[in-house]
């Protein structure tokens, strides 16, 4: 079987690096209080060390999709090394960032936690250990590392490469007589009408703030002629969502999804959204390859991936980037052991197997190969479309802004505000946080 390795993604993700901000010169930070490892132990050495029965590494993480598999991987690590890994997961409908800040404020310092890059990482500059000297650091795909590379230091291990677009059920498309995949907004609506006429709900959507908030809004950000320029001007108050040509197109895509989705979308959480799609109750879902594992638990569907169109130009794209970063907390009790755990995760055969076969991740390291059977149909589709993909840009805004966007989008989804008010609220969410 032909292998799709992270190495193959290096070339295709070079274009994504521009969208993800591969030039990180503007990311300035004080020197990390955690020193880089000078000579990390190999995974084999770690396995042969005498068990450390009294060491516990706490991992505070947000990826609900991998919670069960991550716990199993932690058990495997303890069996090999004697070091216990205690995993605490908060995600889905929870505000992970708020919970992490509360955890730290309470005096509990996890050894490893998740953070996005760019502005989201800034609050943790004083805790993020420099991982540039780790044995695996040179194997990280540049585009995946960029959001956590600050002043030449790598302040986190990228969790994986992810991509999102419109995932569709091929069987339901065929049942509705859709023979040509939609590449424009008009064609997408035509497909939605055919599905509806065939008694099939076109879209399974959700009311989760992060999905209809930063994921959906990122489409409009990424399709700007110069995304970084727009974002910086927007934060400075000289560019607005309201009246922006791209967002005036983008809103038509949003309206289409809301119009052709299930009736109870205002009360549908993320888990239910995915479960509905997995059980064949809807033909399309705007999500990413991270839902593959949850779908597979319900049914073995024949799936495809569509780019997201906001007009009829035929230039629709999917959007890719590093899902998040594993941050080693320099203020924790066992930071060195935490680095060893991360090294084991990406260098041992056990760890690499979990990343691809259990997590269904597209690896962010060139040294971790994965087959389509490993990462699933959606992951393979993301890999194939990555070269032309747009980037992830919501992380260029400080924490609190995407949450404000999500609240505004929830109001718009419920019909309590119109388009103009929505754009006002999107701009206001930026002002409320950036001006503080």
C-alpha positions in Angstrom: 0.0 0.0 0.0 1.3 3.4 -0.9 2.3 5.3 2.2 1.3 8.9 2.9 4.0 10.1 5.2 4.5 13.4 6.9 7.5 13.8 4.7 5.3 13.9 1.6 3.4 16.7 3.2 6.4 18.9 3.6 6.4 20.1 0.0 2.6 20.4 -0.2 2.4 22.4 3.1 5.0 25.0 2.0 2.1 27.0 0.5 0.1 26.6 3.7 3.1 27.9 5.7 2.4 31.4 4.2 -1.2 31.2 5.4 0.0 29.9 8.8 2.6 32.5 9.1 5.9 30.7 8.6 7.8 33.9 8.9 7.5 34.4 12.7 9.8 37.3 13.1 7.0 39.3 14.7 6.6 36.7 17.4 8.8 38.2 20.1 9.0 36.7 23.6 11.1 36.8 26.7 13.6 33.9 27.1 11.8 30.8 28.2 12.5 29.8 31.8 12.8 26.2 30.6 16.1 25.2 29.1 16.3 23.0 26.1 17.3 19.5 26.6 21.0 19.1 25.8 21.0 15.3 25.1 17.6 13.8 25.2 17.5 10.1 26.0 16.4 7.8 23.2 13.2 5.9 23.5 15.1 2.7 23.9 17.1 4.1 26.7 13.9 5.4 28.4 12.4 1.9 28.2 15.5 0.3 29.8 15.8 2.8 32.7 14.8 1.5 36.1 11.0 2.1 36.7 10.3 5.4 38.5 7.4 4.4 40.6 6.9 7.8 42.3 6.8 10.0 39.2 3.5 11.2 37.8 3.2 13.4 34.8 -0.1 15.3 34.5 -1.3 16.0 31.0 -4.1 18.7 30.7 -5.4 18.4 27.1 -8.4 19.5 25.0 -8.7 16.8 22.3 -11.8 14.9 23.3 -11.6 12.7 20.2 -8.4 11.0 21.4 -9.2 10.9 25.1 -9.7 7.1 25.3 -6.8 6.3 23.1 -4.5 8.8 24.9 -5.3 7.1 28.2 -4.4 3.8 26.8 -1.2 5.2 25.4 -0.4 6.6 28.9 -0.9 3.1 30.3 1.5 1.7 27.7 4.1 4.3 28.7 3.8 3.5 32.4 4.2 -0.2 31.6 7.4 0.5 29.7 8.9 3.1 32.0 7.2 3.0 35.4 6.3 6.6 35.0 2.6 7.3 35.4 0.8 9.7 33.0 -2.4 11.2 34.4 -4.5 12.6 31.5 -7.2 15.2 32.1 -9.3 16.1 29.1 -11.5 19.2 28.6 -12.9 20.0 25.2 -16.0 19.8 23.1 -18.4 22.3 24.6 -16.0 23.3 27.4 -13.9 26.4 27.3 -10.5 24.7 27.5 -8.4 27.9 27.7 -10.5 29.2 30.6 -10.2 25.9 32.4 -6.4 25.8 31.9 -6.0 29.2 33.3 -8.1 28.3 36.3 -6.0 25.1 36.8 -2.8 27.1 36.8 -4.3 29.9 39.0 -5.3 27.2 41.6 -1.6 26.3 42.0 -1.8 23.0 40.0 0.8 23.0 37.4 0.4 20.2 34.8 3.6 18.9 33.3 2.1 19.1 29.8 -0.7 21.2 28.4 -2.1 22.2 25.1 -2.0 25.7 23.5 -2.5 27.1 20.1 0.3 29.2 18.7 0.7 32.8 17.9 -1.3 35.1 20.2 -2.8 32.2 22.1 0.7 31.1 23.2 1.8 34.4 24.6 0.3 34.0 28.1 2.4 30.9 28.5 5.8 32.2 27.3 7.0 32.1 30.9 6.1 28.4 31.2 6.8 27.0 27.7 10.0 25.1 27.7 12.3 25.5 24.7 12.1 22.2 22.9 14.5 23.2 20.0 17.2 20.8 21.3 15.0 17.8 21.5 16.0 14.8 19.2 12.7 15.1 17.2 12.7 18.9 16.7 14.5 18.8 13.3 11.9 16.4 12.0 8.9 18.7 12.5 7.3 20.1 9.3 8.1 23.8 9.2 4.5 24.9 8.6 3.4 22.9 11.6 6.1 24.4 13.9 5.7 28.1 12.8 2.9 29.2 15.2 5.0 28.0 18.2 8.4 29.2 16.9 9.4 32.4 18.9 12.7 34.1 18.7 14.2 31.0 17.1 12.9 28.8 19.9 10.4 26.0 19.4 8.0 26.4 22.4 5.8 23.4 21.7 5.6 20.1 19.9 2.9 20.3 17.2 0.2 17.8 17.9 -0.6 16.9 14.3 -1.6 18.4 11.0 -5.4 18.8 10.6 -7.6 20.1 7.8 -11.3 20.9 7.6 -13.8 21.5 4.8 -17.2 19.9 4.0 -17.1 16.1 4.6 -19.8 14.3 2.6 -21.4 10.9 2.5 -20.8 9.4 -1.0 -23.7 7.0 -0.6 -26.2 9.7 0.2 -24.9 11.9 -2.6 -25.5 9.0 -5.0 -29.0 8.4 -3.6 -29.9 12.0 -4.3 -28.6 11.8 -7.8 -25.6 14.1 -7.3 -23.1 13.0 -10.0 -20.9 16.1 -10.1 -19.2 17.4 -6.9 -20.1 21.0 -6.1 -17.2 23.4 -6.5 -19.1 26.7 -6.3 -21.6 28.2 -3.9 -24.4 27.9 -6.5 -23.5 24.2 -7.1 -23.4 23.5 -3.3 -27.0 24.9 -3.0 -28.1 22.9 -5.9 -26.7 19.8 -4.2 -28.4 20.7 -1.0 -31.8 21.0 -2.8 -31.3 17.6 -4.4 -30.6 16.0 -1.0 -33.6 17.7 0.5 -35.9 16.6 -2.3 -34.6 13.1 -1.8 -35.7 13.3 1.9 -32.1 13.6 3.1 -31.0 16.4 5.5 -28.2 18.2 3.7 -26.1 19.4 6.6 -25.5 18.3 10.2 -24.4 21.4 12.0 -23.9 22.5 15.6 -24.3 25.5 18.0 -20.9 25.1 19.5 -19.2 28.5 19.6 -15.8 27.2 18.4 -17.2 25.4 15.3 -19.5 28.1 14.0 -17.2 30.7 15.5 -13.5 30.4 14.7 -13.6 27.6 12.2 -16.3 29.2 10.0 -15.0 32.8 10.4 -11.5 31.6 9.5 -12.8 30.9 6.0 -13.4 34.6 5.6 -10.1 35.5 7.2 -8.1 33.2 5.0 -9.7 34.3 1.8 -8.6 37.9 2.3 -6.1 39.1 -0.4 -3.6 39.4 2.5 -4.9 37.6 5.6 -2.2 38.9 8.0 -2.6 42.5 6.8 -6.4 42.3 7.3 -6.0 40.8 10.7 -3.5 43.3 11.9 -5.5 46.2 10.6 -8.6 44.7 12.1 -6.9 44.6 15.5 -5.8 48.2 15.0 -9.3 49.3 14.2 -8.6 50.3 10.6 -10.2 47.3 8.9 -13.7 45.8 9.7 -15.7 42.7 9.0 -18.6 45.0 8.2 -18.3 46.2 4.6 -15.5 43.8 3.8 -15.9 42.3 0.3 -14.8 38.8 1.3 -17.1 38.6 4.3 -20.0 39.9 2.3 -19.5 36.8 0.1 -18.8 34.5 3.1 -22.1 35.2 4.8 -23.9 33.6 1.9 -22.1 30.3 2.6 -23.1 30.6 6.3 -26.7 31.3 5.4 -26.7 28.2 3.1 -25.5 25.9 5.8 -27.9 27.2 8.4 -30.8 27.0 5.9 -30.2 23.4 4.9 -29.3 21.9 8.3 -31.3 19.9 10.8 -34.2 21.6 12.6 -32.7 21.3 16.1 -29.4 22.9 15.3 -29.7 25.5 18.0 -29.5 22.7 20.7 -27.1 20.4 18.8 -23.7 20.0 20.5 -20.6 18.8 18.8 -20.9 15.1 19.8 -24.5 15.0 18.6 -23.6 16.8 15.3 -20.9 14.1 14.5 -23.1 11.2 15.7 -26.0 12.4 13.4 -23.7 12.5 10.4 -22.1 9.2 11.3 -25.5 7.5 11.5 -26.5 8.8 8.1 -29.0 11.4 9.3 -27.3 14.1 7.2 -25.2 14.1 4.0 -22.6 16.8 4.8 -20.8 18.3 7.8 -18.3 21.1 8.1 -15.6 19.5 10.2 -12.2 18.0 9.8 -10.2 14.8 9.8 -10.4 14.7 13.6 -13.9 13.3 13.4 -12.8 10.1 11.6 -12.3 8.0 14.7 -15.7 9.0 16.1 -17.4 8.2 12.8 -15.7 4.8 12.6 -17.1 3.9 16.0 -20.6 4.3 14.6 -20.3 3.1 11.0 -17.9 2.5 8.1 -18.9 5.2 5.8 -17.6 6.0 2.3 -16.6 9.6 2.8 -15.2 12.5 0.7 -14.1 16.0 1.3 -15.2 19.2 -0.4 -13.6 22.6 -0.3 -15.7 25.4 1.2 -17.1 27.8 -1.5 -18.1 31.4 -0.7 -18.8 32.4 -4.3 -18.9 31.0 -7.8 -15.2 31.6 -8.7 -14.4 27.9 -8.4 -11.5 28.7 -6.1 -12.8 27.1 -3.0 -10.3 25.5 -0.6 -10.0 23.4 2.5 -8.0 24.9 5.5 -5.1 23.2 7.2 -2.8 23.8 10.1 -1.4 22.3 13.4 -4.3 21.4 15.6 -2.5 22.5 18.8 0.8 22.1 20.6 2.0 20.0 23.5 3.7 22.5 25.8 6.1 21.3 28.5 5.6 23.4 31.6 8.9 24.6 33.0 7.2 25.4 36.3 5.9 21.9 36.9 7.6 19.3 39.1 8.7 16.9 36.4 9.4 18.9 33.3 12.3 16.6 32.3 10.1 13.5 32.6 7.5 15.3 30.5 10.1 15.9 27.7 10.9 12.2 27.8 7.3 11.3 27.4 6.9 13.5 24.4 10.0 12.0 22.9 8.7 8.5 23.4 5.4 9.5 21.8 7.0 10.5 18.5 10.0 8.1 18.4 8.9 4.8 19.8 7.0 2.3 17.6 4.3 2.2 20.3 3.9 5.9 20.4 3.9 6.4 16.6 1.4 3.6 16.2 -1.0 5.4 18.6 -0.6 8.7 16.7 -1.6 7.2 13.3 -3.7 4.1 14.0 -5.5 5.2 17.2 -5.6 9.0 17.1 -6.0 8.9 13.3 -3.6 11.9 13.1 -1.8 13.2 10.1 1.7 13.4 11.7 3.5 16.7 12.1 6.9 15.0 12.0 8.4 13.8 8.7 9.7 10.6 10.4 6.2 9.2 11.2 4.7 7.5 8.2 1.0 6.8 7.8 -1.1 4.9 5.3 -4.7 5.9 4.3 -5.8 2.9 6.3 -4.1 4.4 9.3 -5.5 8.0 9.1 -8.8 7.3 7.3 -10.4 8.6 4.2 -10.7 12.2 5.5 -7.1 12.4 6.5 -6.0 11.0 3.2 -8.2 13.6 1.4 -6.8 16.4 3.5 -3.3 15.2 2.6 -4.2 15.2 -1.1 -5.7 18.8 -1.0 -3.1 20.3 1.3 -1.0 21.9 -1.4 -3.8 24.4 -2.3 -5.2 24.8 1.2 -5.7 28.0 3.1 -4.3 28.5 6.6 -5.5 28.8 10.1 -5.7 32.4 11.2 -7.9 32.7 14.2 -4.9 32.1 16.5 -3.5 35.5 15.5 -6.2 37.0 17.7 -5.9 36.9 21.5 -7.9 34.5 23.6 -11.4 35.9 24.1 -11.9 37.1 20.6 -12.9 33.8 19.0 -15.3 33.2 22.0 -16.9 36.5 21.2 -17.2 35.6 17.6 -18.8 32.3 18.6 -21.4 34.1 20.8 -22.3 36.4 17.9 -22.6 33.5 15.5 -24.9 31.7 17.9 -27.2 34.8 17.9 -27.1 34.9 14.1 -27.8 31.2 13.8 -30.9 31.7 16.1 -32.1 34.6 14.1 -32.0 37.2 16.9 -29.6 39.4 15.0 -29.2 40.2 11.3 -26.1 40.3 9.1 -25.2 43.9 9.8 -25.5 43.4 13.6 -23.5 40.2 13.3 -20.6 42.1 11.6 -20.8 44.8 14.2 -20.5 42.2 17.0 -17.6 40.5 15.2 -15.7 43.8 15.1 -16.7 44.6 18.7 -15.4 41.2 20.0 -12.0 42.3 18.7 -12.2 45.7 20.2 -13.3 44.4 23.6 -10.2 42.2 23.9 -7.5 44.0 22.0 -8.2 47.4 23.6 -7.7 46.0 27.1 
